[in-house]
Amino acid sequence: MKSCNICIVSGCMPQAMASELNMYESQVAEYKYEIERLSRDLQDAKKKYFTQRKKEQRAKYESHFL
């Protein structure tokens, strides 16, 4: 990215291309944030699912042997 910034400052890249590059960079940052958020949500859902499953198995085991 540093070489792109140098190119923008020195004027070898048209302004429209520089604006487009900035737009794409901000989109990439947004997508990365969204992926991280969805990944955390998935981990939370998995944790809840397996916790609930463990409780159900424990209850089933206790009802059979008590």
N, CA, C and O atoms as a Maestro MAE file, in Angstrom:
{
 s_m_m2io_version
 :::
 2.0.0
}

f_m_ct {
 s_m_title
 :::
 protein
 m_atom[264] {
  # First column is atom index #
  i_m_mmod_type
  r_m_x_coord
  r_m_y_coord
  r_m_z_coord
  i_m_residue_number
  s_m_chain_name
  s_m_pdb_residue_name
  s_m_pdb_atom_name
  i_m_atomic_number
  :::
  1 25 0.805 -1.196 0.000 1 A "MET " " N  " 7
  2 3 0.000 0.000 0.000 1 A "MET " " CA " 6
  3 2 0.853 1.266 0.000 1 A "MET " " C  " 6
  4 15 0.421 2.301 -0.508 1 A "MET " " O  " 8
  5 25 2.066 1.194 0.569 2 A "LYS " " N  " 7
  6 3 2.921 2.371 0.626 2 A "LYS " " CA " 6
  7 2 3.282 2.842 -0.776 2 A "LYS " " C  " 6
  8 15 3.326 4.045 -1.032 2 A "LYS " " O  " 8
  9 25 3.541 1.901 -1.691 3 A "SER " " N  " 7
  10 3 3.906 2.304 -3.042 3 A "SER " " CA " 6
  11 2 2.743 2.998 -3.728 3 A "SER " " C  " 6
  12 15 2.953 3.914 -4.523 3 A "SER " " O  " 8
  13 25 1.518 2.576 -3.432 4 A "CYS " " N  " 7
  14 3 0.339 3.233 -3.997 4 A "CYS " " CA " 6
  15 2 0.223 4.650 -3.465 4 A "CYS " " C  " 6
  16 15 -0.075 5.577 -4.218 4 A "CYS " " O  " 8
  17 25 0.458 4.822 -2.160 5 A "ASN " " N  " 7
  18 3 0.377 6.151 -1.568 5 A "ASN " " CA " 6
  19 2 1.436 7.074 -2.152 5 A "ASN " " C  " 6
  20 15 1.166 8.248 -2.404 5 A "ASN " " O  " 8
  21 25 2.640 6.552 -2.369 6 A "ILE " " N  " 7
  22 3 3.707 7.352 -2.970 6 A "ILE " " CA " 6
  23 2 3.306 7.761 -4.374 6 A "ILE " " C  " 6
  24 15 3.522 8.901 -4.785 6 A "ILE " " O  " 8
  25 25 2.733 6.843 -5.096 7 A "CYS " " N  " 7
  26 3 2.308 7.110 -6.465 7 A "CYS " " CA " 6
  27 2 1.205 8.175 -6.492 7 A "CYS " " C  " 6
  28 15 1.201 9.044 -7.363 7 A "CYS " " O  " 8
  29 25 0.291 8.104 -5.556 8 A "ILE " " N  " 7
  30 3 -0.794 9.087 -5.494 8 A "ILE " " CA " 6
  31 2 -0.218 10.472 -5.208 8 A "ILE " " C  " 6
  32 15 -0.589 11.451 -5.856 8 A "ILE " " O  " 8
  33 25 0.693 10.549 -4.234 9 A "VAL " " N  " 7
  34 3 1.288 11.827 -3.853 9 A "VAL " " CA " 6
  35 2 2.106 12.407 -4.999 9 A "VAL " " C  " 6
  36 15 2.054 13.608 -5.262 9 A "VAL " " O  " 8
  37 25 2.858 11.552 -5.679 10 A "SER " " N  " 7
  38 3 3.726 12.049 -6.752 10 A "SER " " CA " 6
  39 2 2.935 12.400 -8.007 10 A "SER " " C  " 6
  40 15 3.460 13.082 -8.887 10 A "SER " " O  " 8
  41 25 1.697 11.957 -8.108 11 A "GLY " " N  " 7
  42 3 0.864 12.349 -9.232 11 A "GLY " " CA " 6
  43 2 0.876 11.398 -10.404 11 A "GLY " " C  " 6
  44 15 0.337 11.735 -11.458 11 A "GLY " " O  " 8
  45 25 1.472 10.216 -10.269 12 A "CYS " " N  " 7
  46 3 1.519 9.296 -11.406 12 A "CYS " " CA " 6
  47 2 0.215 8.503 -11.546 12 A "CYS " " C  " 6
  48 15 0.050 7.768 -12.520 12 A "CYS " " O  " 8
  49 25 -0.715 8.637 -10.591 13 A "MET " " N  " 7
  50 3 -1.994 7.931 -10.665 13 A "MET " " CA " 6
  51 2 -3.105 8.978 -10.783 13 A "MET " " C  " 6
  52 15 -3.177 9.892 -9.962 13 A "MET " " O  " 8
  53 25 -3.960 8.859 -11.780 14 A "PRO " " N  " 7
  54 3 -5.060 9.809 -11.900 14 A "PRO " " CA " 6
  55 2 -5.921 9.822 -10.634 14 A "PRO " " C  " 6
  56 15 -6.039 8.814 -9.938 14 A "PRO " " O  " 8
  57 25 -6.510 10.963 -10.355 15 A "GLN " " N  " 7
  58 3 -7.289 11.140 -9.129 15 A "GLN " " CA " 6
  59 2 -8.460 10.163 -9.062 15 A "GLN " " C  " 6
  60 15 -8.781 9.667 -7.983 15 A "GLN " " O  " 8
  61 25 -9.100 9.879 -10.191 16 A "ALA " " N  " 7
  62 3 -10.237 8.953 -10.195 16 A "ALA " " CA " 6
  63 2 -9.788 7.562 -9.760 16 A "ALA " " C  " 6
  64 15 -10.491 6.887 -9.008 16 A "ALA " " O  " 8
  65 25 -8.633 7.138 -10.225 17 A "MET " " N  " 7
  66 3 -8.125 5.821 -9.831 17 A "MET " " CA " 6
  67 2 -7.773 5.799 -8.349 17 A "MET " " C  " 6
  68 15 -7.990 4.795 -7.670 17 A "MET " " O  " 8
  69 25 -7.234 6.900 -7.852 18 A "ALA " " N  " 7
  70 3 -6.893 6.978 -6.432 18 A "ALA " " CA " 6
  71 2 -8.154 6.903 -5.588 18 A "ALA " " C  " 6
  72 15 -8.168 6.230 -4.557 18 A "ALA " " O  " 8
  73 25 -9.206 7.577 -6.005 19 A "SER " " N  " 7
  74 3 -10.479 7.538 -5.277 19 A "SER " " CA " 6
  75 2 -11.063 6.135 -5.293 19 A "SER " " C  " 6
  76 15 -11.575 5.650 -4.284 19 A "SER " " O  " 8
  77 25 -10.982 5.496 -6.438 20 A "GLU " " N  " 7
  78 3 -11.492 4.131 -6.555 20 A "GLU " " CA " 6
  79 2 -10.706 3.175 -5.654 20 A "GLU " " C  " 6
  80 15 -11.289 2.302 -5.010 20 A "GLU " " O  " 8
  81 25 -9.400 3.342 -5.611 21 A "LEU " " N  " 7
  82 3 -8.554 2.531 -4.750 21 A "LEU " " CA " 6
  83 2 -8.936 2.724 -3.282 21 A "LEU " " C  " 6
  84 15 -9.047 1.750 -2.538 21 A "LEU " " O  " 8
  85 25 -9.135 3.957 -2.869 22 A "ASN " " N  " 7
  86 3 -9.547 4.234 -1.492 22 A "ASN " " CA " 6
  87 2 -10.896 3.598 -1.174 22 A "ASN " " C  " 6
  88 15 -11.097 3.069 -0.081 22 A "ASN " " O  " 8
  89 25 -11.818 3.652 -2.132 23 A "MET " " N  " 7
  90 3 -13.135 3.054 -1.935 23 A "MET " " CA " 6
  91 2 -13.000 1.536 -1.742 23 A "MET " " C  " 6
  92 15 -13.627 0.969 -0.846 23 A "MET " " O  " 8
  93 25 -12.198 0.890 -2.563 24 A "TYR " " N  " 7
  94 3 -12.013 -0.555 -2.444 24 A "TYR " " CA " 6
  95 2 -11.322 -0.924 -1.135 24 A "TYR " " C  " 6
  96 15 -11.660 -1.932 -0.514 24 A "TYR " " O  " 8
  97 25 -10.365 -0.119 -0.720 25 A "GLU " " N  " 7
  98 3 -9.690 -0.384 0.549 25 A "GLU " " CA " 6
  99 2 -10.656 -0.286 1.723 25 A "GLU " " C  " 6
  100 15 -10.584 -1.086 2.656 25 A "GLU " " O  " 8
  101 25 -11.556 0.688 1.681 26 A "SER " " N  " 7
  102 3 -12.533 0.811 2.766 26 A "SER " " CA " 6
  103 2 -13.530 -0.347 2.728 26 A "SER " " C  " 6
  104 15 -13.966 -0.819 3.778 26 A "SER " " O  " 8
  105 25 -13.896 -0.809 1.530 27 A "GLN " " N  " 7
  106 3 -14.792 -1.967 1.421 27 A "GLN " " CA " 6
  107 2 -14.124 -3.211 2.010 27 A "GLN " " C  " 6
  108 15 -14.765 -3.986 2.720 27 A "GLN " " O  " 8
  109 25 -12.854 -3.398 1.721 28 A "VAL " " N  " 7
  110 3 -12.117 -4.550 2.243 28 A "VAL " " CA " 6
  111 2 -12.114 -4.501 3.768 28 A "VAL " " C  " 6
  112 15 -12.324 -5.521 4.424 28 A "VAL " " O  " 8
  113 25 -11.877 -3.330 4.325 29 A "ALA " " N  " 7
  114 3 -11.871 -3.191 5.780 29 A "ALA " " CA " 6
  115 2 -13.239 -3.532 6.361 29 A "ALA " " C  " 6
  116 15 -13.325 -4.201 7.391 29 A "ALA " " O  " 8
  117 25 -14.302 -3.081 5.714 30 A "GLU " " N  " 7
  118 3 -15.660 -3.392 6.175 30 A "GLU " " CA " 6
  119 2 -15.923 -4.898 6.105 30 A "GLU " " C  " 6
  120 15 -16.488 -5.475 7.034 30 A "GLU " " O  " 8
  121 25 -15.516 -5.530 5.009 31 A "TYR " " N  " 7
  122 3 -15.730 -6.968 4.861 31 A "TYR " " CA " 6
  123 2 -14.956 -7.757 5.910 31 A "TYR " " C  " 6
  124 15 -15.464 -8.743 6.444 31 A "TYR " " O  " 8
  125 25 -13.724 -7.330 6.210 32 A "LYS " " N  " 7
  126 3 -12.936 -8.008 7.237 32 A "LYS " " CA " 6
  127 2 -13.625 -7.904 8.591 32 A "LYS " " C  " 6
  128 15 -13.692 -8.881 9.337 32 A "LYS " " O  " 8
  129 25 -14.136 -6.721 8.904 33 A "TYR " " N  " 7
  130 3 -14.843 -6.531 10.169 33 A "TYR " " CA " 6
  131 2 -16.076 -7.425 10.224 33 A "TYR " " C  " 6
  132 15 -16.346 -8.049 11.251 33 A "TYR " " O  " 8
  133 25 -16.826 -7.492 9.125 34 A "GLU " " N  " 7
  134 3 -18.036 -8.315 9.070 34 A "GLU " " CA " 6
  135 2 -17.699 -9.798 9.241 34 A "GLU " " C  " 6
  136 15 -18.415 -10.521 9.933 34 A "GLU " " O  " 8
  137 25 -16.622 -10.246 8.620 35 A "ILE " " N  " 7
  138 3 -16.196 -11.643 8.753 35 A "ILE " " CA " 6
  139 2 -15.839 -11.945 10.200 35 A "ILE " " C  " 6
  140 15 -16.214 -12.991 10.729 35 A "ILE " " O  " 8
  141 25 -15.115 -11.036 10.842 36 A "GLU " " N  " 7
  142 3 -14.755 -11.232 12.253 36 A "GLU " " CA " 6
  143 2 -16.003 -11.309 13.137 36 A "GLU " " C  " 6
  144 15 -16.090 -12.151 14.030 36 A "GLU " " O  " 8
  145 25 -16.961 -10.423 12.878 37 A "ARG " " N  " 7
  146 3 -18.196 -10.411 13.667 37 A "ARG " " CA " 6
  147 2 -18.974 -11.711 13.478 37 A "ARG " " C  " 6
  148 15 -19.443 -12.306 14.448 37 A "ARG " " O  " 8
  149 25 -19.109 -12.148 12.231 38 A "LEU " " N  " 7
  150 3 -19.829 -13.384 11.958 38 A "LEU " " CA " 6
  151 2 -19.119 -14.592 12.559 38 A "LEU " " C  " 6
  152 15 -19.761 -15.530 13.031 38 A "LEU " " O  " 8
  153 25 -17.811 -14.560 12.539 39 A "SER " " N  " 7
  154 3 -17.039 -15.650 13.137 39 A "SER " " CA " 6
  155 2 -17.282 -15.719 14.645 39 A "SER " " C  " 6
  156 15 -17.463 -16.804 15.198 39 A "SER " " O  " 8
  157 25 -17.287 -14.563 15.306 40 A "ARG " " N  " 7
  158 3 -17.580 -14.537 16.749 40 A "ARG " " CA " 6
  159 2 -19.005 -15.037 17.022 40 A "ARG " " C  " 6
  160 15 -19.230 -15.794 17.966 40 A "ARG " " O  " 8
  161 25 -19.964 -14.610 16.190 41 A "ASP " " N  " 7
  162 3 -21.352 -15.056 16.356 41 A "ASP " " CA " 6
  163 2 -21.460 -16.572 16.210 41 A "ASP " " C  " 6
  164 15 -22.174 -17.226 16.970 41 A "ASP " " O  " 8
  165 25 -20.752 -17.120 15.236 42 A "LEU " " N  " 7
  166 3 -20.771 -18.560 15.024 42 A "LEU " " CA " 6
  167 2 -20.179 -19.289 16.225 42 A "LEU " " C  " 6
  168 15 -20.730 -20.297 16.669 42 A "LEU " " O  " 8
  169 25 -19.077 -18.797 16.747 43 A "GLN " " N  " 7
  170 3 -18.467 -19.421 17.918 43 A "GLN " " CA " 6
  171 2 -19.413 -19.383 19.121 43 A "GLN " " C  " 6
  172 15 -19.506 -20.353 19.872 43 A "GLN " " O  " 8
  173 25 -20.110 -18.265 19.300 44 A "ASP " " N  " 7
  174 3 -21.073 -18.165 20.399 44 A "ASP " " CA " 6
  175 2 -22.210 -19.170 20.223 44 A "ASP " " C  " 6
  176 15 -22.625 -19.822 21.182 44 A "ASP " " O  " 8
  177 25 -22.706 -19.290 18.998 45 A "ALA " " N  " 7
  178 3 -23.797 -20.230 18.731 45 A "ALA " " CA " 6
  179 2 -23.347 -21.670 18.977 45 A "ALA " " C  " 6
  180 15 -24.097 -22.468 19.539 45 A "ALA " " O  " 8
  181 25 -22.130 -22.001 18.558 46 A "LYS " " N  " 7
  182 3 -21.598 -23.348 18.795 46 A "LYS " " CA " 6
  183 2 -21.485 -23.627 20.285 46 A "LYS " " C  " 6
  184 15 -21.846 -24.707 20.754 46 A "LYS " " O  " 8
  185 25 -20.981 -22.647 21.024 47 A "LYS " " N  " 7
  186 3 -20.807 -22.825 22.460 47 A "LYS " " CA " 6
  187 2 -22.167 -23.074 23.134 47 A "LYS " " C  " 6
  188 15 -22.291 -23.958 23.982 47 A "LYS " " O  " 8
  189 25 -23.177 -22.294 22.754 48 A "LYS " " N  " 7
  190 3 -24.512 -22.474 23.329 48 A "LYS " " CA " 6
  191 2 -25.083 -23.843 22.966 48 A "LYS " " C  " 6
  192 15 -25.667 -24.526 23.808 48 A "LYS " " O  " 8
  193 25 -24.909 -24.236 21.704 49 A "TYR " " N  " 7
  194 3 -25.423 -25.523 21.247 49 A "TYR " " CA " 6
  195 2 -24.806 -26.669 22.041 49 A "TYR " " C  " 6
  196 15 -25.523 -27.536 22.542 49 A "TYR " " O  " 8
  197 25 -23.478 -26.676 22.157 50 A "PHE " " N  " 7
  198 3 -22.824 -27.787 22.838 50 A "PHE " " CA " 6
  199 2 -23.072 -27.771 24.343 50 A "PHE " " C  " 6
  200 15 -23.110 -28.829 24.972 50 A "PHE " " O  " 8
  201 25 -23.239 -26.602 24.922 51 A "THR " " N  " 7
  202 3 -23.603 -26.517 26.335 51 A "THR " " CA " 6
  203 2 -24.986 -27.119 26.558 51 A "THR " " C  " 6
  204 15 -25.191 -27.887 27.498 51 A "THR " " O  " 8
  205 25 -25.930 -26.769 25.695 52 A "GLN " " N  " 7
  206 3 -27.284 -27.303 25.811 52 A "GLN " " CA " 6
  207 2 -27.290 -28.814 25.586 52 A "GLN " " C  " 6
  208 15 -27.974 -29.548 26.300 52 A "GLN " " O  " 8
  209 25 -26.545 -29.267 24.615 53 A "ARG " " N  " 7
  210 3 -26.468 -30.701 24.324 53 A "ARG " " CA " 6
  211 2 -25.879 -31.467 25.515 53 A "ARG " " C  " 6
  212 15 -26.343 -32.558 25.848 53 A "ARG " " O  " 8
  213 25 -24.875 -30.899 26.139 54 A "LYS " " N  " 7
  214 3 -24.253 -31.530 27.297 54 A "LYS " " CA " 6
  215 2 -25.261 -31.627 28.451 54 A "LYS " " C  " 6
  216 15 -25.341 -32.651 29.130 54 A "LYS " " O  " 8
  217 25 -26.027 -30.554 28.664 55 A "LYS " " N  " 7
  218 3 -27.052 -30.573 29.720 55 A "LYS " " CA " 6
  219 2 -28.092 -31.662 29.460 55 A "LYS " " C  " 6
  220 15 -28.491 -32.387 30.371 55 A "LYS " " O  " 8
  221 25 -28.521 -31.763 28.205 56 A "GLU " " N  " 7
  222 3 -29.529 -32.765 27.854 56 A "GLU " " CA " 6
  223 2 -28.986 -34.175 28.051 56 A "GLU " " C  " 6
  224 15 -29.694 -35.047 28.555 56 A "GLU " " O  " 8
  225 25 -27.737 -34.406 27.657 57 A "GLN " " N  " 7
  226 3 -27.147 -35.736 27.828 57 A "GLN " " CA " 6
  227 2 -26.990 -36.075 29.310 57 A "GLN " " C  " 6
  228 15 -27.206 -37.216 29.720 57 A "GLN " " O  " 8
  229 25 -26.617 -35.085 30.101 58 A "ARG " " N  " 7
  230 3 -26.468 -35.300 31.537 58 A "ARG " " CA " 6
  231 2 -27.826 -35.629 32.163 58 A "ARG " " C  " 6
  232 15 -27.922 -36.523 33.004 58 A "ARG " " O  " 8
  233 25 -28.865 -34.913 31.759 59 A "ALA " " N  " 7
  234 3 -30.209 -35.162 32.285 59 A "ALA " " CA " 6
  235 2 -30.698 -36.551 31.872 59 A "ALA " " C  " 6
  236 15 -31.314 -37.259 32.668 59 A "ALA " " O  " 8
  237 25 -30.422 -36.933 30.634 60 A "LYS " " N  " 7
  238 3 -30.821 -38.257 30.157 60 A "LYS " " CA " 6
  239 2 -30.109 -39.355 30.931 60 A "LYS " " C  " 6
  240 15 -30.725 -40.351 31.308 60 A "LYS " " O  " 8
  241 25 -28.814 -39.177 31.170 61 A "TYR " " N  " 7
  242 3 -28.023 -40.141 31.921 61 A "TYR " " CA " 6
  243 2 -28.546 -40.266 33.355 61 A "TYR " " C  " 6
  244 15 -28.694 -41.372 33.874 61 A "TYR " " O  " 8
  245 25 -28.821 -39.127 33.985 62 A "GLU " " N  " 7
  246 3 -29.302 -39.145 35.368 62 A "GLU " " CA " 6
  247 2 -30.691 -39.795 35.466 62 A "GLU " " C  " 6
  248 15 -30.979 -40.487 36.443 62 A "GLU " " O  " 8
  249 25 -31.535 -39.579 34.482 63 A "SER " " N  " 7
  250 3 -32.879 -40.162 34.542 63 A "SER " " CA " 6
  251 2 -32.834 -41.682 34.356 63 A "SER " " C  " 6
  252 15 -33.697 -42.393 34.870 63 A "SER " " O  " 8
  253 25 -31.851 -42.173 33.637 64 A "HIS " " N  " 7
  254 3 -31.738 -43.627 33.429 64 A "HIS " " CA " 6
  255 2 -31.195 -44.352 34.657 64 A "HIS " " C  " 6
  256 15 -31.583 -45.483 34.946 64 A "HIS " " O  " 8
  257 25 -30.291 -43.685 35.374 65 A "PHE " " N  " 7
  258 3 -29.616 -44.381 36.463 65 A "PHE " " CA " 6
  259 2 -30.059 -43.950 37.858 65 A "PHE " " C  " 6
  260 15 -29.576 -44.494 38.851 65 A "PHE " " O  " 8
  261 25 -30.955 -42.998 37.947 66 A "LEU " " N  " 7
  262 3 -31.423 -42.586 39.275 66 A "LEU " " CA " 6
  263 2 -32.841 -42.971 39.519 66 A "LEU " " C  " 6
  264 15 -33.379 -42.694 40.591 66 A "LEU " " O  " 8
  :::
 }
 m_bond[263] {
  # First column is bond index #
  i_m_from
  i_m_to
  i_m_order
  :::
  1 1 2 1
  2 2 3 1
  3 3 4 2
  4 3 5 1
  5 5 6 1
  6 6 7 1
  7 7 8 2
  8 7 9 1
  9 9 10 1
  10 10 11 1
  11 11 12 2
  12 11 13 1
  13 13 14 1
  14 14 15 1
  15 15 16 2
  16 15 17 1
  17 17 18 1
  18 18 19 1
  19 19 20 2
  20 19 21 1
  21 21 22 1
  22 22 23 1
  23 23 24 2
  24 23 25 1
  25 25 26 1
  26 26 27 1
  27 27 28 2
  28 27 29 1
  29 29 30 1
  30 30 31 1
  31 31 32 2
  32 31 33 1
  33 33 34 1
  34 34 35 1
  35 35 36 2
  36 35 37 1
  37 37 38 1
  38 38 39 1
  39 39 40 2
  40 39 41 1
  41 41 42 1
  42 42 43 1
  43 43 44 2
  44 43 45 1
  45 45 46 1
  46 46 47 1
  47 47 48 2
  48 47 49 1
  49 49 50 1
  50 50 51 1
  51 51 52 2
  52 51 53 1
  53 53 54 1
  54 54 55 1
  55 55 56 2
  56 55 57 1
  57 57 58 1
  58 58 59 1
  59 59 60 2
  60 59 61 1
  61 61 62 1
  62 62 63 1
  63 63 64 2
  64 63 65 1
  65 65 66 1
  66 66 67 1
  67 67 68 2
  68 67 69 1
  69 69 70 1
  70 70 71 1
  71 71 72 2
  72 71 73 1
  73 73 74 1
  74 74 75 1
  75 75 76 2
  76 75 77 1
  77 77 78 1
  78 78 79 1
  79 79 80 2
  80 79 81 1
  81 81 82 1
  82 82 83 1
  83 83 84 2
  84 83 85 1
  85 85 86 1
  86 86 87 1
  87 87 88 2
  88 87 89 1
  89 89 90 1
  90 90 91 1
  91 91 92 2
  92 91 93 1
  93 93 94 1
  94 94 95 1
  95 95 96 2
  96 95 97 1
  97 97 98 1
  98 98 99 1
  99 99 100 2
  100 99 101 1
  101 101 102 1
  102 102 103 1
  103 103 104 2
  104 103 105 1
  105 105 106 1
  106 106 107 1
  107 107 108 2
  108 107 109 1
  109 109 110 1
  110 110 111 1
  111 111 112 2
  112 111 113 1
  113 113 114 1
  114 114 115 1
  115 115 116 2
  116 115 117 1
  117 117 118 1
  118 118 119 1
  119 119 120 2
  120 119 121 1
  121 121 122 1
  122 122 123 1
  123 123 124 2
  124 123 125 1
  125 125 126 1
  126 126 127 1
  127 127 128 2
  128 127 129 1
  129 129 130 1
  130 130 131 1
  131 131 132 2
  132 131 133 1
  133 133 134 1
  134 134 135 1
  135 135 136 2
  136 135 137 1
  137 137 138 1
  138 138 139 1
  139 139 140 2
  140 139 141 1
  141 141 142 1
  142 142 143 1
  143 143 144 2
  144 143 145 1
  145 145 146 1
  146 146 147 1
  147 147 148 2
  148 147 149 1
  149 149 150 1
  150 150 151 1
  151 151 152 2
  152 151 153 1
  153 153 154 1
  154 154 155 1
  155 155 156 2
  156 155 157 1
  157 157 158 1
  158 158 159 1
  159 159 160 2
  160 159 161 1
  161 161 162 1
  162 162 163 1
  163 163 164 2
  164 163 165 1
  165 165 166 1
  166 166 167 1
  167 167 168 2
  168 167 169 1
  169 169 170 1
  170 170 171 1
  171 171 172 2
  172 171 173 1
  173 173 174 1
  174 174 175 1
  175 175 176 2
  176 175 177 1
  177 177 178 1
  178 178 179 1
  179 179 180 2
  180 179 181 1
  181 181 182 1
  182 182 183 1
  183 183 184 2
  184 183 185 1
  185 185 186 1
  186 186 187 1
  187 187 188 2
  188 187 189 1
  189 189 190 1
  190 190 191 1
  191 191 192 2
  192 191 193 1
  193 193 194 1
  194 194 195 1
  195 195 196 2
  196 195 197 1
  197 197 198 1
  198 198 199 1
  199 199 200 2
  200 199 201 1
  201 201 202 1
  202 202 203 1
  203 203 204 2
  204 203 205 1
  205 205 206 1
  206 206 207 1
  207 207 208 2
  208 207 209 1
  209 209 210 1
  210 210 211 1
  211 211 212 2
  212 211 213 1
  213 213 214 1
  214 214 215 1
  215 215 216 2
  216 215 217 1
  217 217 218 1
  218 218 219 1
  219 219 220 2
  220 219 221 1
  221 221 222 1
  222 222 223 1
  223 223 224 2
  224 223 225 1
  225 225 226 1
  226 226 227 1
  227 227 228 2
  228 227 229 1
  229 229 230 1
  230 230 231 1
  231 231 232 2
  232 231 233 1
  233 233 234 1
  234 234 235 1
  235 235 236 2
  236 235 237 1
  237 237 238 1
  238 238 239 1
  239 239 240 2
  240 239 241 1
  241 241 242 1
  242 242 243 1
  243 243 244 2
  244 243 245 1
  245 245 246 1
  246 246 247 1
  247 247 248 2
  248 247 249 1
  249 249 250 1
  250 250 251 1
  251 251 252 2
  252 251 253 1
  253 253 254 1
  254 254 255 1
  255 255 256 2
  256 255 257 1
  257 257 258 1
  258 258 259 1
  259 259 260 2
  260 259 261 1
  261 261 262 1
  262 262 263 1
  263 263 264 2
  :::
 }
}
